[in-house]
Amino acid sequence: MWSVSSILKGIQSFMADTEITAGSIRSSENEKKALAKESIGWLVKNPQFRKVFSELVEEMEEKERKMKEEKEGNNE
């Protein structure tokens, strides 16, 4: 049986590896970082995520707010 730990290790290795595999896409480190930052906004709006990880939502909303403020500050 798979443990949560082994599943997370598998996901992490898949995301960090540069080898082309089924279902993978090629992207630069900057693209990966940008997508990771953008995913916060999507996650905090997702009802299932909010239900399962309710203790993280407030922290993630604060991170998203700060990133938006920084982005707006850089555009001025």
Beta strands, then each sheet from edge to edge (+ up, - down):
end
